[in-house]
Amino acid sequence: MTVRTRIAPSPTGDPHVGTAYIALFNLCFARAHGGQFVLRIEDTDRARSTPESEQAILDALRWLGLDWDEGPDSGGDHGPYRQSKRMALYGQYAWQLVEAGKAFVCYRTPEELETLRSERREAGQATALKPSDLRLPDDEIAQRKAADMPYVIRMVVPEEAGSCAVADRLRGTIELDWSMVDAQILLKSDGMPTYHLANVVDDHLMGITHVIRGEEWINSAPKHQLLYEYFGWDMPELCHLPLLRNPDKSKLSKRKNPTSILYYERMGFLPEALLNYLGRMGWSMPDEREKFSLHDMLTHFDIDRVSLGGPIFDVEKLRWLNGVWLREELDETQLADRLQHWALNRENLMKVLPHAQKRMEVLSDFAPLTAFLVSGELPIDDSDFDGLRGEREALVRQLQFALWRLEALRHWDRDTVWQALKALADDLGVKVKDFLAPLFIAISGSSASFSVVDAMELLGPDMSRMRIRHAIAVLGGVSKKAAKRLEKDYGALPSTEI
């Protein structure tokens, strides 16, 4: 048997360090067994998937030094490697299950589903809906079909009490309660597959032998195991890695820690150091040394050395490790080359000069005008906002609304950012100049910088959002109670899609 592993990211946002973490362990496992590593793009979320996000994922993984044997940009014998190019397959397999009595057509409306769940909650039962909850009488199905009402295809799941035994490489046998497993949608009303169907079909057809993924997918394992059984296919060996966690032990999230690979690239972290740090997340070298290269990890990799304790992703520890790499692995010439490639290259210079030249009188003006573009977290404090109109609470509100609006953008360029912020200012009845004023300070550290939307285009989404979060924290932050109130207010704005 040839070992085949895969990583299957969704191109719906910035490339996540968690994606790189899972990719690293899949790559190392495949190489340790003389196998192949596959990259598959799961782009069935048509509302959120973008070509820009897909390209960012490919670029970020390659920046880290992670490469794949088969994928959307490199081809292979098991393509296409984008799910959007495999749509006919999923419908075929979904209807195959319907014909075999392992799935059923469901015409239930969203309102009916909510009523069913409410009734189960009131009865003290699990809210997972079973086939017996969802099936309609034959005459009602015929009426809804004649009326061309939308439908989905759901899988049949056990209704009786009991547990499902799932074998896991690291955890042994995991017992999961069938009462918590609902009649999962396999094919949505628009004909798009859910993750569960597409994942199983693609893994089988691509010959994936080992599924190494995050532990958040453990609860989905019974559904996947059932689908393999229904299709009569051999199931890959499962291995659920521990989740990356913030220093406070909560799940790693951008609210508490930068999670975008692009952020770390923009900050000037070395890809070797970041990959080294990710390799230490739950795994260690046989000699326990902290600093090691990808080659070292590949040479000594044994997945059974993974510890199940939640690995802590601590940016301060990463900074320390990056400093070790800078000092021990780069001589002065190599460091100069890295600095030039990172930020001091002609391409970056040509992007900045049109904005800086308008404000320059001597060449020495350039550095102070543009230093914020090659900085990380800016040294701002509460007093930097003293000259702005509005109370601190109002400034925090504006910044938080701007952050939410910018987080929702699918594309990042000057015009898109400007239109989003202008619409938000109009909704709030605030002059654009006053609305952008706290953003100037958050983004550039000064109210005298060149256009803040131009600056955000140059900085990119990950760094821009990080700086806005930092400014909100500097101004006192947002409590959980205040966040709920702000979310309600934000959701009520005319230009906000609920």
C-alpha positions in Angstrom: 0.0 0.0 0.0 1.2 3.5 -0.9 0.6 5.9 1.8 -1.4 9.0 0.6 -2.3 11.9 2.8 -4.0 15.2 2.0 -4.7 18.7 3.2 -8.0 20.2 2.0 -8.4 23.9 2.9 -11.3 26.1 2.0 -10.4 29.3 0.1 -12.6 31.6 2.2 -10.2 33.9 4.0 -6.5 34.4 4.9 -4.4 31.2 5.0 -4.5 30.0 8.6 -1.6 28.8 10.7 -3.8 25.8 11.7 -3.9 24.8 8.0 -0.1 24.9 7.9 0.2 22.9 11.1 -2.1 20.1 9.7 -0.3 20.3 6.3 3.1 19.9 7.9 2.1 16.7 9.8 0.4 15.2 6.7 3.5 16.0 4.6 5.9 14.5 7.2 3.8 11.3 7.6 3.6 10.8 3.9 7.4 11.3 3.4 8.2 9.1 6.4 6.4 6.2 4.7 7.6 6.9 1.2 4.1 8.1 0.2 2.4 11.1 -1.5 1.0 14.3 -0.1 -2.1 15.8 -1.9 -3.5 19.3 -1.8 -7.2 19.6 -2.5 -9.2 22.8 -2.6 -12.6 22.5 -1.0 -14.3 25.5 -2.7 -18.0 24.4 -2.6 -18.9 27.5 -0.5 -19.6 29.6 -3.5 -20.6 32.6 -1.4 -17.3 32.9 0.3 -14.7 31.2 -1.8 -12.4 33.4 -3.9 -9.6 32.8 -6.4 -7.5 35.3 -4.4 -7.9 33.3 -1.2 -6.9 30.1 -3.0 -3.8 31.7 -4.4 -2.9 33.0 -1.0 -3.1 29.5 0.5 -0.8 28.1 -2.2 1.6 31.0 -1.9 1.7 30.8 1.9 2.3 27.0 2.1 5.0 27.3 -0.5 6.6 30.2 1.4 6.8 27.9 4.4 8.5 25.3 2.3 5.6 22.9 2.2 5.1 21.3 -1.2 2.7 18.7 -2.5 2.9 15.9 -5.0 -0.6 16.5 -6.5 -2.8 19.6 -6.5 -4.7 22.2 -8.5 -1.6 23.9 -9.7 0.6 20.8 -10.2 -1.9 18.2 -11.6 -1.9 14.5 -10.9 -3.7 11.3 -11.7 -6.7 11.9 -9.4 -7.9 15.3 -10.4 -9.6 17.7 -10.6 -8.2 18.9 -7.3 -10.9 21.6 -6.8 -14.2 20.4 -5.6 -16.1 22.9 -7.7 -14.8 21.0 -10.7 -16.1 17.7 -9.4 -19.8 18.6 -8.9 -21.3 15.9 -11.0 -19.7 13.2 -8.9 -21.3 14.3 -5.7 -24.9 14.3 -7.0 -24.3 10.9 -8.5 -23.1 9.4 -5.2 -25.9 11.1 -3.2 -28.6 9.7 -5.4 -26.9 6.3 -5.3 -27.4 6.3 -1.5 -31.1 7.4 -2.0 -31.7 4.4 -4.3 -30.0 2.1 -1.8 -32.2 3.4 1.1 -29.2 4.9 2.9 -30.3 8.5 2.2 -33.6 10.2 1.6 -35.1 13.3 0.0 -36.1 15.9 2.6 -38.6 18.7 1.8 -38.7 20.1 5.4 -38.7 23.9 5.5 -36.3 25.9 7.8 -39.3 26.9 9.9 -40.3 23.3 10.4 -36.8 22.3 11.3 -36.6 25.0 14.0 -39.9 23.8 15.4 -38.7 20.2 15.5 -35.5 21.3 17.3 -37.5 23.4 19.8 -39.8 20.5 20.6 -36.8 18.3 21.3 -35.1 21.0 23.5 -38.3 21.4 25.5 -38.5 17.6 26.0 -34.9 17.6 27.2 -33.7 15.6 24.2 -30.7 16.1 22.0 -31.5 18.4 19.1 -30.0 16.1 16.5 -32.8 15.3 14.1 -33.3 11.7 13.0 -35.0 10.4 9.8 -38.2 9.6 11.7 -38.4 13.3 12.8 -37.9 14.5 9.3 -39.8 12.1 7.0 -43.1 13.4 5.7 -46.1 11.3 4.6 -46.0 10.1 1.0 -48.9 12.4 -0.1 -47.2 15.4 1.5 -43.9 14.6 -0.3 -45.8 14.3 -3.6 -47.5 17.7 -3.1 -44.3 19.4 -2.3 -42.5 17.8 -5.2 -45.4 18.9 -7.5 -45.0 22.4 -6.2 -41.3 22.3 -7.0 -40.4 23.1 -3.5 -36.7 23.0 -2.6 -35.3 19.8 -1.1 -32.1 18.4 0.3 -30.7 14.9 0.5 -30.0 13.6 4.0 -28.3 10.5 5.2 -30.0 7.8 7.2 -28.5 7.5 10.7 -29.2 5.1 13.5 -32.1 6.1 15.8 -31.6 3.5 18.5 -29.5 4.2 21.6 -25.9 3.2 21.6 -22.5 4.3 20.6 -20.3 4.3 17.5 -16.8 3.0 18.0 -14.3 5.0 15.9 -10.6 3.9 15.7 -8.0 6.7 16.0 -4.3 6.3 15.5 -3.4 8.4 18.6 -6.5 8.0 20.8 -7.4 4.3 20.4 -11.1 3.5 20.2 -13.4 6.5 20.7 -17.0 5.9 21.7 -19.4 8.5 20.3 -23.1 8.5 21.2 -25.4 8.0 18.2 -28.1 10.2 19.8 -25.8 13.2 19.0 -25.6 12.3 15.3 -28.2 14.0 13.1 -29.5 13.0 9.7 -26.8 15.0 8.0 -27.5 16.9 4.8 -25.4 15.4 2.0 -26.6 17.5 -0.9 -27.9 21.0 -0.4 -31.0 22.5 -2.2 -28.7 24.2 -4.7 -27.1 20.9 -5.6 -23.9 21.6 -3.8 -22.5 18.9 -1.5 -21.8 19.4 2.2 -18.3 18.9 3.5 -19.2 15.4 4.7 -20.2 13.9 1.4 -17.6 15.6 -0.7 -14.9 14.8 1.8 -15.6 11.1 1.8 -16.1 10.8 -1.9 -12.9 12.7 -2.7 -10.8 10.8 -0.2 -11.9 7.5 -1.6 -11.5 8.4 -5.3 -8.1 10.0 -4.6 -6.9 7.0 -2.7 -6.3 8.7 0.6 -5.1 6.1 3.1 -4.6 8.2 6.2 -6.7 11.2 7.2 -4.7 13.4 9.6 -6.9 16.3 10.7 -7.7 18.4 13.8 -9.6 17.0 16.7 -12.6 19.3 16.0 -13.6 16.7 13.4 -13.9 13.8 15.9 -17.7 14.4 16.3 -18.1 14.0 12.5 -16.3 10.7 12.4 -19.4 8.5 12.9 -21.1 10.1 9.9 -18.0 9.6 7.8 -17.6 6.0 9.0 -21.2 5.3 8.2 -20.8 6.7 4.6 -17.8 4.5 4.0 -19.9 1.6 5.2 -22.9 2.6 3.0 -20.7 2.8 -0.1 -18.8 -0.4 0.7 -15.4 1.4 0.7 -12.4 0.8 3.0 -12.1 3.7 5.4 -8.8 5.6 5.7 -7.0 5.4 9.1 -8.0 8.4 11.2 -5.6 10.5 13.2 -6.9 13.5 15.0 -4.3 16.0 16.0 -4.7 18.3 19.1 -6.0 21.8 18.5 -3.7 24.7 18.6 -4.5 26.9 21.6 -4.0 30.4 22.9 -1.8 30.9 26.0 -5.1 31.0 28.0 -5.8 27.5 26.7 -8.8 28.6 24.6 -9.0 27.5 21.0 -6.6 29.5 18.8 -8.6 32.4 17.2 -7.8 35.7 15.5 -9.6 37.5 18.4 -6.7 36.6 20.7 -3.8 35.7 18.5 -2.8 36.5 14.9 -3.8 33.4 12.9 -3.0 34.4 9.3 0.2 33.0 7.8 0.3 36.3 5.8 0.6 38.2 9.1 3.7 36.3 10.1 5.2 36.8 6.7 4.4 40.5 6.8 5.9 40.8 10.3 9.2 39.5 9.1 9.2 36.0 10.7 11.4 33.5 8.9 9.5 30.7 7.2 12.0 28.2 8.6 11.3 29.5 12.2 7.5 29.4 11.8 7.6 25.9 10.4 10.0 24.8 13.2 7.5 26.3 15.8 4.5 24.5 14.2 6.5 21.3 14.3 6.8 21.7 18.0 3.0 21.8 18.4 2.4 18.5 20.1 5.5 16.8 18.7 9.1 16.7 19.6 12.4 15.6 18.2 13.9 12.4 19.8 16.6 14.5 21.4 14.0 17.1 22.6 15.9 20.0 20.9 13.7 23.0 20.3 15.4 24.3 17.1 15.2 22.0 14.1 14.7 22.3 10.3 12.0 20.7 8.1 14.7 18.2 6.9 15.4 17.3 10.5 11.7 16.7 11.2 11.3 14.6 8.0 14.3 12.5 9.0 13.1 11.7 12.5 9.3 12.0 12.1 7.1 9.5 14.0 3.5 10.5 14.4 3.1 8.3 17.4 5.2 10.8 19.3 2.4 13.4 19.1 1.2 14.5 22.5 -2.5 14.9 23.0 -2.2 17.9 25.4 -3.4 21.1 23.7 -0.3 22.7 22.2 0.1 26.4 23.1 0.7 28.8 20.2 2.6 31.6 22.0 3.7 34.4 19.7 6.3 35.5 22.3 7.9 32.1 22.2 7.8 32.1 18.4 9.6 35.5 18.4 12.3 34.0 20.6 12.7 31.0 18.3 12.8 33.3 15.3 15.6 35.3 16.9 17.6 32.2 17.4 17.2 31.4 13.7 18.2 34.9 12.7 21.4 34.8 14.8 22.4 31.2 14.3 21.4 30.5 10.6 22.0 33.8 8.8 25.3 35.6 8.3 25.3 39.3 7.7 25.1 38.9 3.9 22.2 36.4 4.2 20.4 38.7 6.6 20.8 41.6 4.2 19.3 39.5 1.4 16.4 38.5 3.6 15.7 42.1 4.5 15.8 43.2 0.9 13.5 40.4 -0.2 11.1 41.0 2.7 10.5 44.7 2.4 13.3 46.7 0.8 12.7 45.4 -2.7 12.0 47.6 -5.7 8.4 46.2 -6.1 7.4 47.4 -2.6 9.2 50.7 -3.1 7.3 51.4 -6.3 4.0 50.8 -4.5 4.9 53.2 -1.7 6.5 56.1 -3.7 3.4 57.5 -5.3 2.0 58.2 -1.8 5.3 59.3 -0.1 6.6 61.5 -2.9 3.7 64.0 -2.4 4.8 64.7 1.1 8.6 64.6 0.7 10.9 67.6 0.6 14.2 65.8 1.2 15.1 62.1 0.8 15.3 61.8 4.6 11.6 62.4 4.8 10.9 59.0 3.3 11.7 56.8 6.4 9.5 58.6 8.9 6.7 58.8 6.4 6.7 55.1 5.6 8.1 53.4 8.7 4.7 52.2 9.7 4.5 50.1 6.6 7.4 47.9 7.7 6.4 47.9 11.4 4.4 45.4 13.3 2.3 46.4 16.3 2.5 50.2 16.6 3.5 51.9 19.9 0.2 53.8 20.2 -1.6 54.6 23.5 -4.9 56.1 24.6 -3.5 59.7 24.4 -2.9 59.4 20.7 -6.7 59.6 20.2 -7.1 62.8 22.4 -7.5 65.2 19.5 -10.4 63.3 17.8 -14.1 64.1 18.0 -16.2 61.8 20.1 -16.0 60.0 23.4 -13.8 57.0 23.8 -16.9 54.7 23.7 -17.9 56.2 20.4 -14.4 55.7 18.9 -14.3 52.1 20.0 -17.8 51.6 18.5 -16.6 53.0 15.1 -13.4 50.9 15.2 -15.3 47.7 16.1 -17.8 48.3 13.3 -15.0 49.0 10.8 -13.2 45.8 11.9 -16.4 43.7 11.4 -17.0 45.3 8.0 -13.4 44.7 6.9 -13.4 41.1 8.1 -16.4 40.5 5.8 -14.6 41.7 2.7 -14.0 38.9 0.1 -11.6 41.2 -1.9 -9.0 43.6 -0.6 -8.1 46.6 -2.7 -8.3 50.4 -2.2 -11.7 50.9 -3.8 -13.4 48.0 -2.0 -12.1 49.1 1.3 -13.1 52.7 0.7 -16.6 51.7 -0.4 -17.1 49.5 2.6 -16.0 52.2 5.1 -17.9 55.0 3.3 -21.1 53.0 3.4 -20.5 52.3 7.1 -19.9 56.0 7.9 -23.1 56.9 6.0 -25.1 54.3 8.0 -23.8 55.8 11.2 -24.5 59.4 10.1 -20.8 60.3 10.6 -18.8 62.4 8.3 -16.3 60.2 6.5 -13.4 62.4 7.6 -14.4 61.9 11.3 -15.1 58.2 10.8 -11.7 57.6 9.3 -9.8 59.7 11.9 -9.3 56.9 14.5 -8.5 54.5 11.7 -5.6 56.8 10.7 -4.1 56.4 14.1 -4.8 52.7 14.3 -3.3 52.0 11.0 -0.3 54.4 10.8 0.1 55.6 14.3 -0.5 59.2 13.2 -3.3 61.5 12.0 -0.8 63.0 9.5 -0.2 59.9 7.3 -1.2 59.6 3.7 -4.6 58.2 2.8 -5.6 55.5 5.3 -7.3 53.3 2.6 -4.1 53.5 0.5 -2.2 52.4 3.6 -4.5 49.5 4.2 -4.2 48.3 0.7 -0.4 48.4 1.1 -0.4 46.7 4.5 -2.9 44.0 3.4 -5.9 42.7 5.3 -4.2 40.7 8.0 -1.9 43.5 9.3 -4.7 46.1 8.9 -7.1 44.1 11.0 -4.5 43.3 13.6 -3.8 47.0 14.1 -7.5 47.9 14.4 -7.8 45.2 17.1 -4.8 46.6 18.9 -6.3 50.1 18.8 -9.6 48.9 20.2 -7.6 47.2 23.1 -5.6 50.4 23.7 -8.9 52.3 24.0 -10.2 49.9 26.7 -11.4 47.0 24.6 -14.9 45.6 24.3 -16.5 43.6 27.2 -18.7 40.6 26.4 -21.8 42.5 27.4 -20.8 45.5 25.2 -19.9 43.1 22.3 -23.5 41.7 22.3 -24.9 45.2 22.3 -22.6 46.3 19.5 -23.4 43.2 17.4 -27.1 44.0 17.7 -26.5 47.6 16.6 -24.2 46.5 13.8 -26.6 43.9 12.5 -29.3 46.6 12.2 -27.3 48.8 9.9 -28.8 49.2 6.4 -25.7 48.2 4.5 -25.0 45.1 6.7 -26.0 41.7 5.4 -27.4 39.7 8.2 
